[in-house]
Amino acid sequence: MFLIFLSQITFSNAQDITPVEELRSSLESPYDAVFTHIRFLQDDMYEPEISASSFDISGFSITEADEIALMLLHIYKSKNLVVNLENIPDDPDYIDSASGKHRYAPFPQFPEIYLVKKGDKWVYSRETVRKIPDLYDSTHIIDMRSFIGSLSGNWQHEFIGLKVWQWLGVAIFIVIGTLVYYILKFFFSIMLFRIFSKFQRKNLFQKYVKPISGPFSIFAVIFLVDVFLIMLQLPDKLSYYIAVVIKVMQPVIITLMILRVTNFIGDLLERMASKTETKLDNQLVPFARTAMKFVVLILGVFYVLTNLGIDITPLLAGVSIGGLAVALAAKDTVRNLFGSVTIFVDTPFEIGDWIIFDGVEGMVEEVGVRSTRVRTFYNSVISIPNGNLADIKIDNMGKRQYRRYVSRISITYDTPPDLIEAFVKGLRRIVDVHPHTRKDFYQIHLNDLGDSAIVVLFYIFFDTPDWTKELEARHEVISEVIRLAHDLGVRFAFPTQTIHIEDFPEKQTLTPSYTESSNDFMSKVEKRKYFSK
């Protein structure tokens, strides 16, 4: 019902020309010429000679002229070209604005079919008359006139608006269409399934091929109806409604099949994204899938409108102006959208990266079309518009090749120099042995004499993929430093003040005495097992 309603709005008074106030064959205007051509080929007023008078047929026989008029009518029907008399100018002095001549083309998509003013009459041009036979042959119309004329009177009787032979033709069409539909369904369901099964691709068939089988079979049936419907020579109004339904259904089914194909493309992109190291393209795939479907739907709508003969140029102009207005009204949204594109293209960070910007520090949790979510180390979530994020300085800690660790190890002033050398050598050995430290660059030296301690600089780098692994490596290294100090007898210092008393009866000094030599200290460093549990 909706399609019929749409067609009535789009093609009002289309070819509904049976009731007329008076027969006009004066050919004074384009309206008169088109009216004369079509009206006098109707069953209730079949006068092909009068119809042919609307053509420039000088030099043609009456039979040839009649054939030309009938051919053009069949071309209109085969192309589903509906004549709307209300849109045809009734001005005897009509001038085409493009050419500046007395010329009128009933259908802009077929500029080779046009009328001209010849003397005081409007007729189909001589050039149109010459091209009609070729256009007729290109339509591949099966000439049913001789067959219909040979039918007896019983076949010509009308029943509920159609003749008996037309009802029989409709029944044959229904049977053939049903057979075609089920044959194609069988081919998809059985034959293609066996082919895919042979190559171990059953899942591929079930997910992508089978969903297309139904729409494709329906499209094939509609195509048959579109090609052979003219053979039934149905009444103009009924043919018109069927043509409108076909013009809508064809692009709708094609759009539906392409949408099913986008599912395959989306899954393919998802598989490709899963094989890459970056996680950001995993967020891009759903956006790309939605964008593809949106574009297909928009093109499908334009296809339907174009198929119905609606000029979409004003619509596109309106969409452009409306899009500009929307863009101005929603400039922040557009800015965020372009920010998203920038993030996806430049990839300044990925999902799981530790980033710092504008005093915010946390892990990237999600990159959306409008905003990016960052989970802070307080476990809160901050949403930042992508337009802002694309314009600010971002320190991506997750992109570090190495993760720096700096510590100043304080040891007591009573530590002998030889023991300090052995301790520093042991620290360097820890870095060389650990599997996740950078070996080609580190700084471990006696570095400073503090107020209450001797300071050893411990400046190293970890080679770990994320923060958790870095913390685990820190734990292992610091634990080994503590064990090394315990094995060597090195004491860690802390801020203290010591009062030295030369002599205190019955009290022993707290300062340890070291009796080992430098070689003894070095031997301990060389022989101990590092990172042993």
C-alpha positions as CSV (number, residue, x, y, z in Angstrom):
1,M,0.0,0.0,0.0
2,F,2.9,2.3,0.8
3,L,4.4,1.8,-2.7
4,I,1.1,2.5,-4.3
5,F,0.7,5.7,-2.3
6,L,4.2,6.7,-3.1
7,S,3.6,6.1,-6.8
8,Q,0.5,8.2,-6.7
9,I,2.4,11.1,-5.2
10,T,5.3,10.7,-7.6
11,F,3.4,10.0,-10.8
12,S,0.0,11.6,-10.5
13,N,-2.3,11.2,-13.4
14,A,0.2,8.9,-15.1
15,Q,-1.1,7.6,-18.4
16,D,-4.7,7.7,-17.0
17,I,-6.0,9.1,-20.2
18,T,-9.1,7.0,-21.0
19,P,-11.6,9.6,-19.8
20,V,-11.2,12.7,-21.9
21,E,-13.3,15.8,-22.4
22,E,-12.7,15.9,-26.1
23,L,-10.5,14.2,-28.7
24,R,-7.7,16.6,-29.6
25,S,-5.7,15.8,-32.7
26,S,-4.9,19.3,-33.9
27,L,-1.2,18.9,-32.9
28,E,-1.1,22.6,-31.9
29,S,1.2,21.9,-28.9
30,P,3.5,19.2,-27.5
31,Y,0.6,18.2,-25.3
32,D,-1.7,17.6,-28.3
33,A,1.0,15.6,-30.1
34,V,1.8,13.2,-27.2
35,F,-1.9,12.9,-26.4
36,T,-2.8,12.0,-30.0
37,H,0.0,9.4,-30.2
38,I,-1.0,7.5,-27.0
39,R,-4.8,8.0,-26.9
40,F,-5.5,6.6,-30.3
41,L,-3.6,3.4,-29.6
42,Q,-5.8,2.4,-26.7
43,D,-8.1,-0.5,-27.0
44,D,-11.3,1.5,-26.7
45,M,-10.2,4.0,-29.4
46,Y,-7.7,2.2,-31.6
47,E,-7.0,4.5,-34.5
48,P,-3.3,4.0,-35.4
49,E,-3.5,6.2,-38.5
50,I,-4.5,9.2,-36.3
51,S,-1.8,8.3,-33.8
52,A,0.8,8.2,-36.5
53,S,-0.2,11.7,-37.6
54,S,1.8,13.0,-34.6
55,F,5.1,11.8,-36.3
56,D,7.1,13.4,-39.1
57,I,6.3,10.5,-41.5
58,S,6.5,12.1,-44.9
59,G,7.6,9.4,-47.4
60,F,6.4,6.5,-45.2
61,S,3.5,4.3,-46.1
62,I,0.4,4.1,-43.8
63,T,1.4,0.7,-42.6
64,E,5.0,1.8,-41.8
65,A,3.7,4.9,-40.0
66,D,1.4,2.8,-37.9
67,E,4.3,0.5,-37.0
68,I,6.4,3.5,-36.0
69,A,3.7,4.8,-33.6
70,L,3.2,1.3,-32.1
71,M,7.0,0.8,-31.7
72,L,7.4,4.0,-29.7
73,L,4.5,3.0,-27.4
74,H,6.1,-0.4,-26.8
75,I,9.4,1.4,-26.1
76,Y,7.7,3.5,-23.5
77,K,6.2,0.4,-21.8
78,S,9.4,-1.7,-22.0
79,K,11.4,1.1,-20.4
80,N,8.6,1.7,-17.8
81,L,8.4,5.3,-19.0
82,V,5.1,6.7,-17.8
83,V,3.6,9.7,-19.6
84,N,2.4,12.4,-17.2
85,L,0.2,14.6,-19.3
86,E,0.0,17.3,-16.6
87,N,3.8,17.9,-17.1
88,I,3.6,18.3,-20.9
89,P,3.5,21.9,-22.0
90,D,0.3,23.0,-23.8
91,D,1.8,26.1,-25.3
92,P,1.9,26.2,-29.1
93,D,4.9,28.4,-29.0
94,Y,6.9,26.4,-26.4
95,I,10.7,26.9,-26.6
96,D,13.2,24.6,-25.0
97,S,15.3,26.7,-22.6
98,A,18.5,24.7,-23.2
99,S,18.5,24.8,-27.0
100,G,16.4,27.9,-27.6
101,K,14.3,26.1,-30.2
102,H,10.8,24.8,-30.5
103,R,11.7,21.4,-29.2
104,Y,10.4,19.2,-26.4
105,A,11.7,15.8,-25.0
106,P,9.1,13.9,-23.0
107,F,11.8,12.0,-21.1
108,P,15.1,13.7,-20.4
109,Q,16.9,10.4,-20.0
110,F,16.0,9.7,-23.7
111,P,17.0,12.9,-25.4
112,E,16.9,11.1,-28.8
113,I,13.1,11.0,-28.5
114,Y,11.8,14.5,-28.9
115,L,9.1,16.6,-30.6
116,V,9.6,19.7,-32.9
117,K,7.3,22.3,-34.2
118,K,6.9,21.9,-38.0
119,G,4.8,24.7,-39.4
120,D,1.9,25.2,-37.1
121,K,2.0,21.5,-35.8
122,W,4.0,19.7,-33.2
123,V,5.3,16.2,-34.3
124,Y,7.9,13.7,-33.3
125,S,11.0,14.7,-35.2
126,R,12.4,13.0,-38.3
127,E,15.5,12.0,-36.3
128,T,13.3,10.3,-33.7
129,V,11.4,8.5,-36.4
130,R,14.7,7.1,-37.8
131,K,15.9,6.0,-34.4
132,I,12.7,4.3,-33.2
133,P,13.3,0.9,-35.0
134,D,16.8,0.6,-33.5
135,L,15.5,1.5,-30.0
136,Y,12.7,-1.0,-30.5
137,D,15.2,-3.7,-31.4
138,S,17.4,-2.9,-28.4
139,T,14.5,-3.5,-26.0
140,H,14.3,-7.2,-27.1
141,I,10.5,-7.0,-27.0
142,I,8.7,-10.2,-28.1
143,D,6.1,-9.1,-30.7
144,M,2.8,-10.6,-29.4
145,R,0.5,-8.8,-31.7
146,S,0.2,-11.5,-34.3
147,F,-0.3,-14.1,-31.5
148,I,-3.0,-12.1,-29.8
149,G,-4.7,-11.4,-33.0
150,S,-4.9,-15.1,-33.7
151,L,-6.7,-15.9,-30.4
152,S,-10.4,-16.8,-30.7
153,G,-13.2,-14.7,-29.1
154,N,-13.3,-16.7,-25.9
155,W,-9.7,-15.8,-25.1
156,Q,-10.5,-12.2,-25.6
157,H,-13.4,-12.1,-23.1
158,E,-12.7,-9.9,-20.0
159,F,-12.8,-11.2,-16.5
160,I,-12.2,-8.8,-13.5
161,G,-10.4,-6.3,-15.7
162,L,-8.2,-8.7,-17.6
163,K,-8.8,-10.8,-20.7
164,V,-8.8,-14.6,-20.3
165,W,-5.4,-15.0,-22.1
166,Q,-3.9,-12.4,-19.8
167,W,-5.1,-14.3,-16.7
168,L,-3.5,-17.4,-18.2
169,G,-0.3,-15.5,-18.8
170,V,-0.3,-14.3,-15.2
171,A,-0.7,-17.9,-14.0
172,I,2.2,-19.0,-16.2
173,F,4.3,-16.2,-14.8
174,I,3.6,-17.2,-11.2
175,V,4.5,-20.8,-11.9
176,I,7.7,-19.9,-13.8
177,G,8.7,-17.4,-11.1
178,T,8.1,-19.9,-8.3
179,L,10.2,-22.5,-10.1
180,V,13.0,-20.0,-10.7
181,Y,13.0,-19.0,-7.1
182,Y,13.2,-22.6,-5.7
183,I,15.8,-23.7,-8.3
184,L,18.1,-20.9,-7.3
185,K,17.5,-21.6,-3.6
186,F,18.3,-25.3,-4.3
187,F,21.5,-24.2,-6.2
188,F,22.7,-22.1,-3.3
189,S,21.6,-24.4,-0.5
190,I,22.8,-27.8,-2.0
191,M,25.2,-27.3,-4.9
192,L,27.2,-24.4,-3.5
193,F,27.2,-26.0,0.0
194,R,28.8,-29.1,-1.5
195,I,31.4,-27.0,-3.2
196,F,32.3,-25.1,-0.1
197,S,32.2,-28.3,2.0
198,K,34.7,-29.9,-0.4
199,F,37.2,-27.1,0.4
200,Q,36.4,-27.2,4.1
201,R,34.6,-23.9,4.1
202,K,31.2,-24.8,5.6
203,N,31.3,-21.9,8.1
204,L,32.1,-19.4,5.2
205,F,29.1,-20.7,3.3
206,Q,26.7,-20.5,6.3
207,K,27.8,-17.0,7.4
208,Y,28.2,-15.2,4.1
209,V,26.8,-17.1,1.0
210,K,23.6,-18.5,2.4
211,P,22.2,-15.1,3.6
212,I,22.4,-13.8,0.1
213,S,20.6,-16.7,-1.5
214,G,17.1,-15.5,-0.7
215,P,17.5,-11.9,-1.9
216,F,19.3,-13.0,-5.0
217,S,16.5,-15.5,-5.9
218,I,13.9,-12.8,-5.4
219,F,15.9,-10.4,-7.5
220,A,16.0,-13.0,-10.4
221,V,12.3,-13.4,-10.3
222,I,11.7,-9.6,-10.3
223,F,14.1,-9.3,-13.3
224,L,12.1,-11.9,-15.2
225,V,8.9,-10.0,-14.4
226,D,10.5,-6.7,-15.5
227,V,11.7,-8.2,-18.9
228,F,8.6,-10.2,-19.8
229,L,5.7,-8.3,-18.2
230,I,5.1,-6.3,-21.4
231,M,4.1,-9.5,-23.2
232,L,0.9,-9.6,-21.2
233,Q,0.0,-6.1,-22.3
234,L,-1.7,-5.3,-19.0
235,P,-3.8,-2.2,-18.6
236,D,-1.8,1.0,-18.3
237,K,-2.7,1.7,-14.7
238,L,-1.9,-1.8,-13.5
239,S,1.3,-1.9,-15.5
240,Y,2.3,1.4,-14.0
241,Y,1.8,0.2,-10.4
242,I,3.7,-3.0,-11.1
243,A,6.5,-1.0,-12.7
244,V,6.7,1.2,-9.6
245,V,6.9,-1.8,-7.4
246,I,9.7,-3.3,-9.5
247,K,11.6,0.0,-9.6
248,V,11.5,0.1,-5.8
249,M,12.2,-3.6,-5.2
250,Q,15.2,-3.9,-7.5
251,P,17.4,-1.3,-5.7
252,V,16.2,-2.4,-2.3
253,I,17.2,-6.0,-2.9
254,I,20.5,-5.0,-4.4
255,T,21.2,-2.7,-1.4
256,L,20.3,-5.6,0.9
257,M,22.7,-7.9,-0.8
258,I,25.5,-5.3,-0.7
259,L,24.9,-4.9,3.0
260,R,25.4,-8.6,3.5
261,V,28.7,-8.3,1.6
262,T,29.8,-5.5,4.0
263,N,29.5,-8.0,6.8
264,F,32.1,-10.1,5.0
265,I,34.3,-7.1,4.4
266,G,34.0,-6.0,8.1
267,D,34.9,-9.5,9.3
268,L,37.9,-9.5,6.9
269,L,39.1,-6.2,8.3
270,E,38.7,-7.5,11.8
271,R,40.8,-10.5,11.0
272,M,43.5,-8.3,9.5
273,A,43.4,-6.0,12.5
274,S,43.9,-8.9,14.9
275,K,47.1,-9.8,13.2
276,T,48.7,-6.3,13.7
277,E,50.7,-5.3,16.8
278,T,48.7,-2.1,17.3
279,K,45.3,-2.3,19.1
280,L,44.0,1.0,17.8
281,D,42.8,-0.5,14.5
282,N,40.6,-2.9,16.5
283,Q,38.7,0.1,17.5
284,L,38.6,1.4,13.9
285,V,37.0,-1.7,12.5
286,P,33.5,-1.2,14.1
287,F,33.6,2.4,12.9
288,A,34.5,1.4,9.4
289,R,31.8,-1.3,9.4
290,T,29.1,1.2,10.4
291,A,30.4,3.8,7.9
292,M,30.2,1.3,5.1
293,K,26.6,0.3,5.9
294,F,25.6,4.0,6.2
295,V,27.1,4.8,2.8
296,V,25.4,1.8,1.2
297,L,22.0,2.8,2.6
298,I,22.4,6.4,1.4
299,L,23.4,5.2,-2.1
300,G,20.5,2.7,-2.0
301,V,18.0,5.6,-1.3
302,F,19.5,7.6,-4.1
303,Y,19.2,4.5,-6.4
304,V,15.5,4.1,-5.5
305,L,14.8,7.8,-6.2
306,T,16.7,7.7,-9.5
307,N,15.0,4.5,-10.6
308,L,11.6,6.2,-9.9
309,G,12.6,9.0,-12.3
310,I,13.0,11.6,-9.5
311,D,15.7,14.2,-10.2
312,I,18.0,14.0,-7.1
313,T,20.1,17.0,-8.1
314,P,17.9,19.4,-6.0
315,L,18.0,16.8,-3.2
316,L,21.8,16.7,-3.3
317,A,21.9,20.5,-3.3
318,G,19.6,20.6,-0.3
319,V,21.7,18.0,1.5
320,S,24.8,20.0,0.8
321,I,23.3,23.2,2.2
322,G,21.7,21.3,5.1
323,G,25.0,19.6,5.7
324,L,26.8,23.0,5.9
325,A,24.2,24.3,8.3
326,V,24.5,21.2,10.5
327,A,28.3,21.5,10.4
328,L,28.1,25.1,11.5
329,A,25.7,24.2,14.3
330,A,27.6,21.2,15.4
331,K,31.2,22.4,14.8
332,D,32.4,20.8,18.0
333,T,31.1,17.4,16.9
334,V,32.7,17.8,13.5
335,R,35.9,18.9,15.2
336,N,35.9,15.8,17.3
337,L,35.2,13.6,14.3
338,F,38.3,15.0,12.5
339,G,40.2,14.6,15.7
340,S,39.2,10.9,15.7
341,V,40.5,10.6,12.1
342,T,43.8,12.2,13.2
343,I,44.2,9.8,16.1
344,F,43.5,6.8,13.9
345,V,45.9,7.9,11.2
346,D,48.8,9.2,13.3
347,T,48.3,6.7,16.2
348,P,49.9,8.8,18.9
349,F,48.8,6.1,21.4
350,E,47.2,2.7,21.5
351,I,44.8,0.9,23.8
352,G,46.6,0.1,27.0
353,D,49.3,2.9,26.7
354,W,50.2,5.0,29.7
355,I,49.9,8.6,28.6
356,I,50.3,12.0,30.3
357,F,48.6,15.2,29.1
358,D,47.4,18.4,30.8
359,G,48.1,17.1,34.2
360,V,46.2,13.9,33.5
361,E,47.9,10.6,33.8
362,G,46.5,7.1,33.1
363,M,46.0,4.2,30.8
364,V,44.1,4.5,27.5
365,E,41.0,2.3,27.8
366,E,38.9,3.2,24.7
367,V,39.2,5.3,21.6
368,G,35.8,6.2,20.3
369,V,34.5,8.3,17.4
370,R,33.8,11.3,19.6
371,S,36.1,10.9,22.7
372,T,38.8,8.9,24.3
373,R,38.5,7.3,27.7
374,V,41.5,7.2,30.0
375,R,41.5,5.3,33.3
376,T,43.6,7.2,35.9
377,F,45.7,5.5,38.5
378,Y,43.0,6.5,41.0
379,N,40.8,4.1,39.0
380,S,38.6,6.9,37.8
381,V,37.7,7.4,34.1
382,I,38.3,10.6,32.2
383,S,36.6,11.2,28.8
384,I,38.5,13.7,26.6
385,P,37.0,15.0,23.3
386,N,39.2,13.8,20.4
387,G,39.2,17.3,19.0
388,N,41.0,18.6,22.1
389,L,43.2,15.5,22.3
390,A,44.5,16.0,18.8
391,D,45.7,19.6,19.6
392,I,47.6,19.0,22.8
393,K,51.0,17.7,23.8
394,I,50.8,14.0,24.8
395,D,53.6,12.2,26.6
396,N,53.2,8.6,25.7
397,M,55.0,6.5,28.3
398,G,53.8,3.4,26.6
399,K,55.9,4.1,23.5
400,R,59.1,4.0,25.5
401,Q,61.6,1.5,24.2
402,Y,63.3,1.4,27.6
403,R,61.9,2.3,31.0
404,R,64.3,4.2,33.2
405,Y,64.9,3.5,36.9
406,V,67.0,5.9,39.1
407,S,67.9,5.3,42.7
408,R,70.6,6.8,45.0
409,I,71.7,4.1,47.3
410,S,73.0,5.4,50.6
411,I,75.6,3.4,52.6
412,T,77.2,4.3,55.9
413,Y,80.4,6.3,56.2
414,D,82.2,3.5,57.9
415,T,82.1,1.3,54.8
416,P,85.7,0.6,53.7
417,P,86.7,1.8,50.2
418,D,87.5,-1.7,49.0
419,L,84.0,-2.9,50.1
420,I,82.5,0.0,48.3
421,E,84.3,-1.0,45.1
422,A,83.1,-4.6,45.5
423,F,79.5,-3.4,46.2
424,V,79.5,-1.2,43.0
425,K,80.9,-4.1,41.0
426,G,78.2,-6.4,42.4
427,L,75.5,-3.8,41.4
428,R,76.8,-3.8,37.8
429,R,76.8,-7.6,37.8
430,I,73.1,-7.6,38.8
431,V,72.2,-5.4,35.8
432,D,74.3,-7.6,33.4
433,V,72.6,-10.8,34.6
434,H,69.0,-9.7,34.8
435,P,67.1,-10.8,31.6
436,H,65.0,-7.5,31.3
437,T,67.7,-4.8,31.7
438,R,69.4,-2.8,29.1
439,K,73.0,-4.0,28.9
440,D,74.6,-1.4,26.6
441,F,73.9,1.6,28.7
442,Y,73.7,2.1,32.5
443,Q,75.4,4.3,35.1
444,I,76.4,2.8,38.4
445,H,79.1,4.8,40.3
446,L,80.1,6.2,43.6
447,N,78.4,9.5,43.1
448,D,78.2,11.8,46.2
449,L,79.2,12.3,49.8
450,G,76.0,13.3,51.6
451,D,75.4,14.7,55.1
452,S,74.8,11.2,56.5
453,A,75.8,8.7,53.8
454,I,77.9,7.8,51.0
455,V,75.8,7.9,47.8
456,V,76.0,5.3,45.0
457,L,74.1,6.3,41.8
458,F,72.1,3.4,40.4
459,Y,70.8,4.5,36.9
460,I,69.5,1.7,34.8
461,F,66.8,0.9,32.1
462,F,64.3,-1.9,31.9
463,D,63.3,-3.5,28.6
464,T,59.7,-4.5,29.3
465,P,56.5,-4.2,27.3
466,D,54.3,-2.6,29.9
467,W,54.2,-1.1,33.4
468,T,53.3,-4.4,35.2
469,K,56.4,-6.1,33.8
470,E,58.5,-3.1,34.7
471,L,57.3,-3.3,38.3
472,E,58.1,-7.0,38.4
473,A,61.6,-6.4,37.1
474,R,62.1,-3.6,39.6
475,H,61.1,-5.9,42.4
476,E,63.6,-8.5,41.3
477,V,66.5,-6.0,40.9
478,I,65.9,-4.2,44.3
479,S,65.6,-7.5,46.1
480,E,68.9,-8.7,44.6
481,V,70.5,-5.4,45.7
482,I,69.4,-5.9,49.3
483,R,70.7,-9.5,49.2
484,L,74.0,-8.4,47.8
485,A,74.4,-5.8,50.6
486,H,73.6,-8.4,53.2
487,D,76.1,-10.9,51.7
488,L,78.9,-8.3,51.6
489,G,78.1,-6.7,55.0
490,V,77.2,-3.3,53.5
491,R,74.9,-1.3,55.7
492,F,72.3,1.1,54.2
493,A,72.4,4.6,55.7
494,F,69.5,6.8,56.7
495,P,69.6,10.4,57.9
496,T,71.2,10.3,61.4
497,Q,73.5,12.3,63.6
498,T,76.3,10.4,65.4
499,I,78.0,11.6,68.6
500,H,81.5,10.2,68.9
501,I,82.7,9.6,72.5
502,E,86.4,8.8,72.9
503,D,85.9,6.5,75.9
504,F,82.7,5.1,77.5
505,P,83.2,2.5,80.2
506,E,81.7,-1.0,79.7
507,K,80.3,-0.1,76.2
508,Q,81.5,-1.4,72.9
509,T,81.5,0.6,69.7
510,L,78.6,0.1,67.2
511,T,81.0,0.6,64.3
512,P,81.7,-2.8,62.7
513,S,85.3,-3.8,62.2
514,Y,86.3,-5.1,58.7
515,T,89.1,-7.6,58.6
516,E,88.7,-8.8,55.0
517,S,91.0,-7.6,52.3
518,S,90.0,-6.1,48.9
519,N,90.6,-9.5,47.3
520,D,88.2,-11.1,49.8
521,F,85.5,-8.7,49.0
522,M,85.9,-9.1,45.2
523,S,85.9,-12.9,45.6
524,K,82.5,-12.7,47.3
525,V,81.2,-10.7,44.5
526,E,82.4,-13.1,41.8
527,K,81.4,-16.3,43.6
528,R,77.9,-15.4,44.7
529,K,74.9,-16.6,42.7
530,Y,72.6,-13.8,41.5
531,F,68.8,-14.0,41.5
532,S,68.9,-17.4,43.1
533,K,65.9,-18.3,45.1
